[in-house]
Amino acid sequence: MPELPEVETIVRKIKPQIVGRQILAADLRWARTLAAPSPRKFAEQVVGQKILNVGRRAKFIDIQLAEFHLLIHLRMSGYLHIKRGTNRPEKHDRLIIQLSGGRLLAFNDTRKFGRVWLVSDPKEIFKKLGPEPLGKEFTPQWLHAALRKKHRRLKPLLLDQTFLAGLGNIYTDEALNLAKLHPLRESSAVSARQAKALHDAIRKVLNEGIRRNGASIDWAYPGGEFQNYFRVYDCAGEPCQNCGAKIKRIVVGQRGTHYCPRCQRL
């Protein structure tokens, strides 16, 4: 469930608590959490490393070490906790990293879909990702040209991480509503004016999501407030904030999709 705003919130939360600390030990409690390298090699390489920085690329958390990058993708139910004291694993802790100064970085993942990589260069993992929606590459002109090259429905295309990295179900629905574009609209038919509206809407909902520490709609991600400000997501049957029409829910690409039938005409 965590999308760009939730991942960015986690990065901002853990960064000041772990940067500058050294990794003393690593307790891998479920082997498949580790995508690469092997568990033995992971333990050999990660212990002794100093944490230099913590950043984000799309939905990946990038913990920069002295010689490696520790990449974490939370997938549906992953979360990172900072703990103090001795290693006392919780039920769904999959990886616990002991740090200097008496702190622990724990990767908790109920559904076991999250993954961790230890790599020398993250470019190999990131190479297929599209541009960052909050980055300099993402301009109205780029978006219009990229949309015209595709012949796909807007909702599935925006969820495609190779097209644009970081959006998920919640923020795509919210952005399409703000831009007054139907989720099933053909991407190649979007005008330059509509592409500008979509560009601005994507940035607005993502920044608002970050400002409100993301959205907490189930047990997977705690502490967010953006769910209290949804325009359409999970609002089926409620009145549109703009026109009063009832929000509809349809399934697009096996994903629940919410929109206003009056504001977002096909």
N, C-alpha and C positions, 0 to 999 in steps of 0.2 A: 503493500500500500504506500509506503513513503515515496513521495515524489520530490521534485527539486526543492521546494520550500522546506519540507521536513528534513531532508538531508542537509541542506544549508544550515538549518537551525541546530542540528546535532553537531555539525562541524564547529560552529561558533561556540557551542556549549563546552565541547571537550578540549578545544584547542588550547585555551589558557591553562588548563589543568594538566596537560601532558607534554607540551613542547618543552624541550630541554631535559626531559627525563630519559633515563637509560632503561632498556629492557633487560630485566634480570632473569626471567623465565617465561616459558610459554606452555600452557596446559591446553592441548587440543583434545576436547572431550567428545567430539564426533568427527571422524576422519573425513567424511564427505563435505564438511564445511570448507575444507581446504581444497581449492581448485588446482593450485600449483604453488610450490614444487611438492615433492613427497614429504610426508610428515617428518621423516628423519632429517632431510635436508633443510626443511623449514626451521626446525629446532636449532640446527647448527648455525644457520645464517642469521636468524633474527635475534638470538640472545647476544647481548653486548652492544647492540645498536642503539644509537642516540636518536631521539625524535627531534627533527629539525623544524618541521612545519606540518600543518594539517590543512588540506584544501578539499575542493570538490570538483569533479568533472561529471556533468550530467547527474546521474543518480549514484555515482561512485564516490565513496570517501577515500581520499588519497592521503595516507599518512607517510610523509617523506622522512626516511631514515638516513643515516649517514651514508650508507652504501646501497640501499634498496628503497622500494616503494611498497608499502603495505596497503593494498587496495581492498576495499570492503564494499560489497553490493548487498543491501539489506533485503532486496526482493519484497516479498509480501509481508513478512512479520518480524524482520530483523530490527534490533535496536542495540545501541552501545550505551553501557553504563560505566560510570567511574565509581569505584568502590575504594574504601580505605580498610587497612588492616590485613588480616590473613585471608588466604584463599578459601572461601566457603561457598562453593558453587550453588547457584540456584538451579531449579529443575531443568530449565531450558537453556542454560549457558552452554554454548558450543565451543567457545574459545576464550580463555582467560589469560591475559598478558600481565605479568607482574612487573611493575615499574619501580624505579628508585623513589625514595621518599614515602614509601608505604602506601602506594596507590596501585589499584588494579584496573585494567581496561577489560571489560567483559562484553563479549558479543553474545547476546541472547536472541534466540530464534526459534519460536514455538513450532513453526511449520517446516523448518529445516531446508528452506529454499535458498537462503542467503549463502553467499560464497565469499571466500577470502583468497587473495593472490599475494605472493611475495615475489616481486620482479625487480630486475635492475632498471628497466626502462618501461614505463607504463604505456608508451605509444603503441605497443603491440596489442594491448587490450583496448585502447581507445580509438584505434585507427578507423573503425567503421562507424563511429559516432558522428552524427550531424553537428552543426554549430550550436553553441550555447545560446539560448534565447535571451539571456541577459548580457551577452558579449557583444563586442564591436562588429563582428561579422554579420550579426543578425540585424539587417536593415530592412525597411519596407521594400526597397528595390530588390534586394536579394530574395525576399519572401515571394514577391510577385513573380519574379523570373523562375524561381524553383517550383512554385505551384503550377505555372503554365507548362512546365516540362513534364509534369505528371498528369495522368488521367485516372485519378483515384478520388474516392470520397474523402471529404475533409477530415472527418473524425479519425478513421483508421490511419490516414497519412500523418496527421499530427502526433499520433501515438507511436509512429515508427521512429525508433531512436536513431536510425541511420539517416533520417530526413532532418529531424530537429531533436536534440538531446535534452531530456529532462522532464518533458510533459508526461502526465499520466491521465487517468480517467477524470479525476476531479477538475483539474485546472484546464483541461481541454474543453470540457462542457462549459465551465465558467467563462472562458475566453470567447468561445463561439457565440455564447449568448450576448456578451457585452458588445461583440462586433456585429451582432444581428445576422449571423450566417448559419444556415441550416447544416447540421452535422453530415447530411448526405449530399451536400452540394458538390458538384464536380470541381476538382481543384483547378483545372485548366480554364474554367469559366469565371474564375474570380478576377474582378477588375483591379486596376491599380489602386483605386480609391478603397475598395473593400480589403485589399491586401494591407494597406496602411492601417485601416481600422483593426484588422486582425493582429497585426504586429503590435500596435499600441495596447490592445486588449490583453494579449499574452503577457506583455511586460507588466501591465498594471496588476493582473491577478496574481502573478508570481511574486511581485514585490509586496503586494498586500498580504499574501500568504506568509512570506518571510517575516513581515512586520508583526504578524499575529502568531508567530512561532508554529506555523503549519496548521493542519487540520487534524483533529482527533475524532474519528468517527467509529472507532472500535478499540479493542484492547491493544492493538498492535503498536500504536504510536500515542503516547500520553503527552499531555501538557499544552496542546495547541488550542487556539481559539477561533481559527478561520471558519470552522464548521458553523459558527453562529452567524456568519455573514454570507452564506451561500446564496447565490441568485437563483440557480436552477438545480444544481447537483443534489440528489436525494430529496428533491422537493416536489415530486409528482403529486398532482392534485391541488397544490397550493397556488395562489394567484401570482402571476408575474409581477415583479416589482415595478416594471415599466408600464405595462398596459392592462394588467389585471386578468388576462386570460389564464386558464389553468395550465400549469406546467405538465408536459407529457413525458412519459418514459417509453423508450423503444430500445431494442437490442441491435447494436451495430457491431459487427465483428465479434460477437459473443460478449460484448461489453454493454452493461446498462448505460443508457445515454439519455440525458435530460435536456429538454429545450422548450422554448415557448413557440407554439404553433402560429402565433400572430406576429411576433417580432422577428422570428427566424423562418420566414417562408422559403419553401423549396423552389 
